Amino acid sequence: MTNSHLYRPAVYRHFHRIAWLAVALAACVIVFGAFVRLSNAGLSCPDWPTCYGKAAWPTHADQIVDHAATAIRPVDPSKAWREQFHRMIAGSLGVLVLALALLATRKRPKGWLHVIGASLAVAIAIPLYMRGMHVAASSLAVFGELLLLAGVVRWSNVDLARVSTLTLAVIIFQALLGMWTVTWLLKPVVVMSHLLGGLLTFSLLTWMAWRATDIPIRIAGAAKLRRLLMVGIVLLGIQIALGGWTSANYAALACGTDFPKCAGQWWPPHDFREGFVLWRGIGVDYEGGILDNQARIAIQLAHRLMAVLVFGHLLALAIRLLRSPGLRGWGTLLGLLLFAQVGLGIANVVLSLPLHIAVLHNAGATALLFVLVTLLARLRAPDA
C-alpha cells in the first residue's frame, strides 16, 4: 500500500463540483426510484437493460409485437417510461461516478488503467447478457468488481482514490441489483437491497463531496459526537432496510389505517418467522406480495418498533447539537427533518398510502441520511 506521507497527490480542482453534481443526481435517482416502485411500475420493462427491446421505451402498445417480454407483462406505456427513465438517470450517475474514480486515481501508477479495465469488463458483460451468454457475462462482471475492490484495498484515501473506487464498485453492483429486481420479478430481498445500495451510493458521494470541499467543523468533543453519528447512521440504515422490506412485501397497510394501534389492537396476531424469510427461491412473481396478513403485520410492527428506537436516538442527538455552539443550525435541521419524517410515516398509514406522501417519506429518509453523513464528514477535533 502507498505510504500517505510519501504520496499526496492533490485532488483535481473541479472534483468537488462533479461530486456535488453526483450527490444531487443520486438523490434524484433514489426519489424517482421510490416513485417507480410505489406506483407499481417496477416490472413495466420486463427485460433489461432495454424496455421491450427498445433503448428508450414504447410509446404505444402496438409498437411491440411478439417480443419475449410481453409474456411477462403486457406493454403499458404509461408506466414503461418511468422504469426506463429511472434506468437512464441511474446510468448517468454511473458515468459521473466513473469520472470521479478516474480523476481521483489519475496520478496513481496505472490508476486510470485499473479503473478503465474494470469498467470495460463490466461494459462488455452487458451485451453478452443480452445475447443469453449469462455465465460469461457474470464472470466478466465479477472480474470487474474484484479488480475495483483490489484498488480499494491497495490505495490510500489521501486523494479520495479509495472512496471513489469503492463508490464505482457499489454502483456497478447496484446496476446488477436493478437487473435482478426485474428478472427475479420484484423479489423482496433484491428490492430492499437495491434501495440500500442506492442510499449507500448517496452516502459515499456525500462524504466524498464534503471531504473534497474541505470545510471542516472543528469543535471540542468531536470524537464522541462522531461516535453518536455513526450509531445514528447504523440505526437509520436498519430502519430504512425495514421500510424497504415493508414496501417490497406490500405490508404498508397491513394494519389498515389504524395508528398507533394495528388492526384495532396494540399487539394483533402476527407471524415474524414467516414475515422475515429472506430467500424464497426464484421464479415467483412477487408483485402485490405473496405473504398472508399475519406475516405482513409482523413486518409493519417491526418497522414501527424500530422507528421508536431511531426517533429516540436522533432526537437526543439533535438536542445535543442544539446545545453545541456552531452546531445549532444542524441540530434544528435534524430535529425538523425527524419530526417531518415521523409525520409522513403516520400519514402514510392513516391516509391509506397516498403516492406523493409515500415518495416524500423516502425523500425524508434520504435527507436525514444526508445530515448525519455531512456531520460525520465535517466534524473534526480543534487544531492543537
C-alpha positions in Angstrom: 0.0 0.0 0.0 1.3 3.5 -0.8 2.5 5.5 2.3 0.4 8.6 2.7 3.3 10.7 3.9 5.3 9.9 0.7 2.4 10.1 -1.8 -0.1 13.0 -1.5 -1.4 14.0 -5.0 -3.8 16.9 -4.9 -7.5 16.4 -5.6 -8.5 17.7 -9.1 -9.6 21.3 -8.6 -13.1 20.7 -10.0 -13.5 17.3 -8.3 -15.8 18.7 -5.6 -18.1 20.3 -8.2 -18.5 17.0 -10.0 -19.0 15.2 -6.7 -21.8 17.6 -5.6 -23.5 17.1 -9.0 -23.3 13.4 -8.4 -24.9 13.8 -4.9 -27.8 15.8 -6.4 -28.3 13.2 -9.2 -28.1 10.3 -6.7 -30.8 11.9 -4.6 -33.0 12.3 -7.7 -32.4 8.6 -8.6 -33.4 7.5 -5.1 -36.6 9.6 -5.0 -37.6 8.8 -8.6 -36.9 5.1 -7.9 -39.3 5.3 -5.0 -41.9 6.8 -7.3 -41.4 3.9 -9.8 -41.7 1.3 -7.1 -44.6 2.8 -5.2 -46.6 3.5 -8.5 -46.3 -0.3 -9.3 -44.1 0.4 -12.3 -41.2 -1.8 -11.2 -42.0 -4.5 -13.8 -43.2 -2.2 -16.6 -40.0 -3.0 -18.6 -39.6 -6.8 -18.0 -36.4 -7.0 -20.0 -33.0 -5.4 -19.1 -31.3 -3.0 -20.0 -33.8 -2.4 -22.8 -37.5 -1.9 -22.5 -39.3 -4.4 -24.7 -36.2 -4.4 -26.9 -36.1 -0.6 -27.2 -33.3 1.7 -25.9 -35.9 4.2 -24.8 -39.5 2.8 -24.2 -42.6 2.0 -26.3 -45.0 5.0 -26.6 -47.8 2.8 -27.9 -48.7 -0.8 -27.2 -48.9 -1.7 -30.9 -45.2 -0.9 -31.3 -44.3 -4.2 -29.7 -45.3 -7.4 -31.4 -44.2 -10.9 -30.3 -41.4 -9.6 -28.0 -40.4 -12.2 -25.3 -41.0 -9.6 -22.6 -44.7 -9.4 -23.4 -45.1 -13.0 -21.9 -44.1 -11.5 -18.5 -46.1 -8.2 -18.7 -48.3 -6.6 -21.4 -47.0 -3.3 -22.6 -48.1 -0.3 -20.6 -46.5 2.9 -22.0 -47.9 5.0 -19.1 -45.6 3.0 -16.7 -42.8 1.9 -19.0 -41.3 5.4 -19.3 -41.0 5.6 -15.6 -38.9 2.4 -15.3 -36.7 3.2 -18.3 -36.2 6.8 -17.4 -35.1 5.7 -14.0 -32.5 3.4 -15.6 -31.3 6.3 -17.8 -30.7 8.7 -14.9 -29.1 5.9 -12.9 -26.8 5.3 -15.9 -25.9 9.0 -16.0 -25.0 8.8 -12.3 -22.7 5.8 -13.1 -20.9 7.9 -15.7 -20.3 10.7 -13.1 -19.0 8.2 -10.6 -16.7 6.7 -13.2 -15.4 10.2 -13.9 -14.7 10.8 -10.2 -12.9 7.5 -9.9 -10.7 8.3 -12.9 -9.9 11.8 -11.6 -9.1 10.5 -8.1 -6.8 7.8 -9.4 -5.2 9.7 -12.3 -1.8 10.2 -10.5 -1.7 6.7 -9.1 0.6 4.3 -11.0 -1.6 2.9 -13.7 -4.6 4.0 -11.7 -6.7 5.2 -14.6 -5.9 1.9 -16.5 -7.0 -0.1 -13.5 -10.4 1.7 -13.3 -11.0 1.7 -17.1 -10.1 -2.1 -17.3 -12.6 -2.9 -14.6 -15.3 -0.8 -16.2 -14.7 -2.3 -19.7 -15.1 -5.8 -18.3 -18.5 -4.8 -16.9 -19.4 -2.9 -20.1 -18.6 -6.0 -22.2 -20.7 -8.1 -19.9 -23.9 -6.2 -20.8 -24.2 -7.2 -24.5 -23.2 -10.8 -23.6 -26.0 -10.9 -21.1 -28.5 -9.6 -23.7 -27.4 -12.4 -26.0 -28.1 -15.0 -23.4 -24.4 -15.7 -22.5 -25.1 -15.4 -18.8 -22.1 -17.3 -17.5 -19.6 -15.3 -19.5 -21.4 -12.1 -18.6 -21.4 -12.9 -14.9 -17.8 -13.9 -14.9 -16.8 -10.6 -16.5 -18.9 -8.6 -14.1 -17.3 -10.4 -11.1 -13.8 -9.9 -12.5 -14.5 -6.1 -12.9 -15.8 -5.8 -9.4 -12.8 -7.8 -7.9 -10.4 -5.5 -9.9 -12.0 -2.4 -8.4 -12.0 -3.9 -4.9 -8.3 -4.7 -5.3 -7.7 -1.0 -5.9 -9.8 -0.1 -2.8 -7.6 -2.4 -0.7 -4.3 -1.2 -2.3 -4.8 2.5 -2.4 -5.0 5.1 0.4 -7.6 7.8 0.7 -5.4 10.9 0.7 -6.6 11.8 -2.8 -10.0 10.1 -2.4 -8.9 7.2 -4.6 -10.2 4.6 -2.2 -13.6 6.0 -1.6 -14.2 6.9 -5.3 -13.2 3.4 -6.5 -15.4 1.9 -3.8 -18.3 4.0 -4.9 -17.8 2.8 -8.5 -17.8 -0.8 -7.3 -21.0 -0.2 -5.3 -22.8 1.5 -8.2 -21.9 -1.4 -10.6 -23.3 -3.9 -8.1 -26.3 -1.6 -7.8 -26.9 -1.9 -11.5 -26.8 -5.7 -11.1 -29.4 -5.4 -8.3 -31.6 -3.3 -10.7 -31.3 -6.1 -13.3 -32.2 -8.8 -10.7 -35.1 -6.7 -9.5 -36.7 -7.1 -12.9 -35.5 -10.5 -13.9 -36.4 -12.0 -10.5 -39.8 -10.4 -10.6 -39.5 -8.0 -7.7 -38.0 -10.4 -5.2 -38.3 -8.6 -1.9 -34.7 -9.2 -0.7 -33.4 -7.8 -4.0 -35.8 -4.8 -3.9 -34.7 -4.0 -0.3 -31.0 -4.4 -1.3 -31.5 -2.2 -4.3 -32.8 0.6 -2.0 -30.0 0.2 0.4 -27.4 0.2 -2.4 -28.8 3.5 -3.7 -28.6 5.1 -0.2 -25.1 3.7 0.3 -24.0 5.2 -3.0 -25.6 8.5 -1.9 -23.8 8.4 1.4 -20.4 7.7 -0.1 -20.8 10.5 -2.6 -21.9 12.9 0.1 -18.9 12.0 2.3 -16.6 12.4 -0.8 -18.1 15.7 -1.8 -17.6 17.2 1.7 -14.1 15.9 2.0 -13.2 17.3 -1.4 -14.8 20.7 -0.5 -12.8 20.6 2.8 -14.7 22.9 5.1 -14.4 21.1 8.4 -16.3 22.0 11.6 -13.8 22.0 14.4 -15.2 21.6 17.9 -14.2 20.0 21.2 -15.8 16.6 21.8 -15.9 15.9 18.0 -14.8 12.3 18.6 -17.8 11.5 20.8 -20.2 13.2 18.5 -18.8 11.2 15.6 -19.5 8.0 17.5 -23.1 9.1 18.1 -23.5 9.9 14.5 -22.2 6.5 13.4 -24.7 4.8 15.7 -27.4 7.0 14.3 -26.4 6.1 10.7 -26.5 2.4 11.6 -29.9 2.7 13.3 -31.3 4.7 10.4 -29.9 2.2 7.9 -31.7 -0.6 9.7 -34.9 1.4 9.7 -34.6 2.1 6.0 -34.0 -1.6 5.4 -37.2 -2.4 7.3 -39.0 0.2 5.3 -37.7 -1.3 2.1 -38.8 -4.7 3.4 -42.3 -3.3 4.2 -42.7 -1.8 0.8 -41.3 -4.8 -1.1 -43.8 -7.1 0.7 -46.7 -4.7 0.3 -47.1 -4.5 4.1 -47.5 -0.8 4.4 -51.3 -1.1 5.1 -51.1 -4.5 6.9 -52.6 -2.7 10.0 -55.3 -1.0 7.9 -55.4 2.8 8.6 -55.1 2.4 12.4 -52.4 4.3 14.3 -50.9 3.9 16.9 -52.9 0.6 17.1 -52.7 -2.0 14.5 -55.9 -3.6 13.1 -57.7 -2.3 16.2 -55.2 -3.9 18.7 -52.0 -2.9 20.4 -50.4 -6.3 19.6 -52.5 -8.1 16.9 -51.8 -11.7 15.8 -48.6 -11.8 13.8 -46.0 -14.1 12.3 -42.4 -12.8 12.5 -41.0 -16.1 11.3 -42.8 -16.1 8.0 -42.6 -12.3 7.6 -38.8 -12.3 7.7 -37.9 -15.2 5.4 -35.3 -13.5 3.1 -35.0 -16.1 0.4 -37.9 -17.9 -1.2 -36.5 -19.1 -4.4 -36.6 -17.7 -8.0 -39.4 -17.8 -10.4 -42.2 -16.4 -8.1 -43.9 -13.2 -9.2 -43.8 -11.0 -6.1 -45.8 -8.1 -7.4 -48.6 -7.4 -5.0 -46.9 -9.6 -2.4 -47.4 -13.3 -1.5 -47.4 -13.2 2.3 -50.5 -13.7 4.4 -51.7 -10.8 6.5 -50.2 -12.0 9.8 -46.7 -12.1 8.2 -47.3 -8.6 6.8 -48.5 -7.3 10.2 -45.2 -8.6 11.7 -43.2 -6.6 9.2 -45.3 -3.5 9.9 -44.9 -3.9 13.7 -41.1 -4.3 13.3 -40.9 -1.1 11.3 -42.9 0.8 13.9 -41.0 -0.5 16.8 -37.6 0.3 15.2 -39.0 3.8 14.4 -39.3 4.4 18.1 -35.7 3.5 18.7 -34.4 5.6 15.8 -36.6 8.5 16.9 -35.2 8.4 20.4 -31.6 8.3 19.4 -31.8 11.0 16.7 -33.9 13.3 18.9 -31.2 13.0 21.7 -28.6 13.7 19.0 -30.5 16.8 17.8 -30.8 18.1 21.3 -27.0 17.6 21.8 -26.3 19.5 18.6 -28.6 22.3 19.7 -26.5 22.7 22.9 -23.2 22.8 21.0 -22.0 26.2 19.7 -21.6 26.2 16.0 -23.9 23.2 15.5 -27.3 24.7 16.5 -28.4 25.1 12.9 -27.6 21.4 12.2 -29.5 20.4 15.3 -32.5 22.4 14.3 -32.5 20.9 10.8 -32.1 17.3 12.2 -35.0 17.9 14.6 -37.3 19.3 11.9 -36.5 16.5 9.5 -37.0 13.9 12.2 -40.5 15.2 13.2 -41.4 15.6 9.5 -40.4 12.0 8.8 -42.5 10.7 11.7 -45.4 12.7 10.5 -45.1 11.4 6.9 -44.9 7.8 8.2 -48.1 8.3 10.2 -49.8 10.0 7.3 -48.9 7.0 5.1 -51.0 4.8 7.3 -53.9 7.0 8.3 -54.4 8.3 4.7 -54.0 4.9 3.1 -50.6 5.4 1.4 -51.1 8.4 -0.9 -48.3 8.2 -3.6 -47.0 11.7 -3.0 -46.6 11.1 0.8 -45.0 7.7 0.3 -42.5 9.2 -2.1 -41.8 12.1 0.4 -41.3 9.6 3.1 -38.4 8.1 1.1 -37.1 11.5 0.4 -37.2 12.3 4.1 -35.0 9.2 4.9 -32.5 10.4 2.3 -32.5 13.9 3.8 -31.9 12.5 7.3 -29.0 10.4 6.0 -27.5 13.5 4.3 -27.4 15.4 7.6 -25.8 12.5 9.5 -23.2 11.8 6.8 -22.5 15.5 6.4 -21.7 15.9 10.1 -19.7 12.7 10.1 -17.6 14.0 7.2 -17.1 17.6 8.6 -16.7 17.2 12.4 -13.0 17.4 13.5 -11.2 18.0 16.7 -9.7 21.5 17.2 -6.2 22.1 15.8 -3.6 21.5 18.5 
